[in-house]
Amino acid sequence: MNKWTKLSIEYANQRSYLDDLFQVYPTIPEGIREINEDVWSEVEKSFKKKDNDLLIRQLLKFDLFPIKDSYIAYLKRDISAIDRNPRTINRICGRLYEMGLDKIFERCSKPKETNRQIGPMFRDWLKRKSLGVEPVSLDEFLSNDKDAILDAGDNAMMEFAKELLGYNHNKGLDFVGRFNKQFVIGEANF
């Protein structure tokens, strides 16, 4: 087993791991999503009239569509596909009518899941100098051999690690640092 993985497991089993983890990932459930009243009014009208075309178009305006369906993302990207695919629209609307308006509203206004909030939290924690080192740009990172954390996007860190450190995975990185002239790369997982 990798020594860092082993240390992480030991840390998780003997310390205030969750309390410490909350410093990095302060996940707090958000309130319900805002629902535009004008759009919702149109949803109610089209639902009552069983106007499938308008119902789908209005519901696609919300951040969260009320049902999970593989074709929704496609319809969001290409709204004209609604006119070309009436059977798909009828199938989706059939499920919506079975749900009823109350359930549709509940699902459209559902809070963002906490696991969807944690993406930028690790990087935010690093930027607060939580490791005692301020993240720096790629130019500054390369300009000397002092302890540093690279402040770059996932792809830029991955390219850096591939070109200079021999990293050969297709997984993006969340961390590239240098401590005591040794490079450290990593991925943050909750």
Buried (B, 14 or more C-beta within 10 A) or exposed (E): EEEEEEEEEEEEEEEEEEEEEEEBBEBEEEEEBEBEEEBBEBBBEBBEEEBBEBBBBBBBBBEEBBBEBEEBEEBEEEEEBBEEBEEBBEEBBEEBEEBEBEEBBEBBBBEBEBEEBBEEBBBEBBEEEEBEBEBBEBEBBEEEEEBBBBBBEBEBBBBBBBEEEEBEEEEEBBBBBBBEEEBEBEEBEE
